[in-house]
Amino acid sequence: MSRTVTVGFDGSPESRAAAEWAAREAGLRGSRLLLVHVREPVPEPMARAPLPGGETRGHWSERIPREAPAGSAAAPSASTPDP
């Protein structure tokens, strides 16, 4: 059975510390590391408006792994599932 250490990450100092801990834990256990980022849904009337600052789902799927702590390299593998 494959084990995965899952941690939420939003770029805040607290989530960065949690991700570093999770990466070390995954490394010690020989487990996968899964970083998770969740955004609140946009209200329907605003759903058709462009996102501010060019933010897109693709933007976040690239940004979160890039901003993840360097310590996450200690984990055997990190994954970002398709949205």
TACOR-V810367 format. One record per residue. RES is the residue in three letters. SS is DSSP state (H for helix, E for strand, - for the rest). OMEGA is omega as a letter, one per 40 degrees, with the letter a starting at -180 (none if undefined). D_CENTER is the distance of its C-alpha to the mean C-alpha in whole Angstrom. Layout:
# TACOR-V810367
RES | SS | OMEGA | D_CENTER
RES | SS | OMEGA | D_CENTER
This chain:
# TACOR-V810367
MET | - | i | 23
SER | - | i | 20
ARG | - | i | 17
THR | E | i | 14
VAL | E | a | 12
THR | E | a | 9
VAL | E | i | 7
GLY | E | a | 6
PHE | - | i | 5
ASP | - | i | 7
GLY | - | i | 9
SER | - | i | 12
PRO | H | a | 14
GLU | H | a | 13
SER | H | i | 9
ARG | H | i | 10
ALA | H | i | 13
ALA | H | i | 11
ALA | H | i | 9
GLU | H | i | 12
TRP | H | a | 14
ALA | H | i | 12
ALA | H | i | 12
ARG | H | a | 16
GLU | H | i | 16
ALA | H | i | 15
GLY | H | i | 17
LEU | H | a | 20
ARG | H | a | 20
GLY | - | a | 19
SER | - | i | 16
ARG | E | i | 13
LEU | E | i | 10
LEU | E | i | 7
LEU | E | a | 3
VAL | E | i | 4
HIS | - | a | 5
VAL | - | i | 8
ARG | - | i | 11
GLU | - | i | 15
PRO | - | i | 17
VAL | - | i | 20
PRO | - | a | 23
GLU | H | a | 25
PRO | H | a | 28
MET | H | a | 25
ALA | - | a | 23
ARG | - | i | 25
ALA | - | i | 25
PRO | - | i | 23
LEU | - | a | 20
PRO | H | i | 20
GLY | H | i | 20
GLY | H | i | 19
GLU | - | i | 16
THR | - | i | 15
ARG | H | i | 12
GLY | H | i | 13
HIS | H | a | 12
TRP | H | a | 9
SER | H | i | 8
GLU | H | a | 10
ARG | H | a | 9
ILE | H | i | 5
PRO | H | a | 6
ARG | H | a | 9
GLU | H | i | 9
ALA | - | a | 7
PRO | - | i | 10
ALA | H | i | 13
GLY | H | a | 14
SER | H | i | 11
ALA | H | i | 14
ALA | H | a | 16
ALA | - | a | 14
PRO | - | i | 16
SER | E | i | 13
ALA | E | a | 9
SER | E | i | 9
THR | - | a | 7
PRO | - | i | 9
ASP | - | a | 12
PRO | - | none | 12
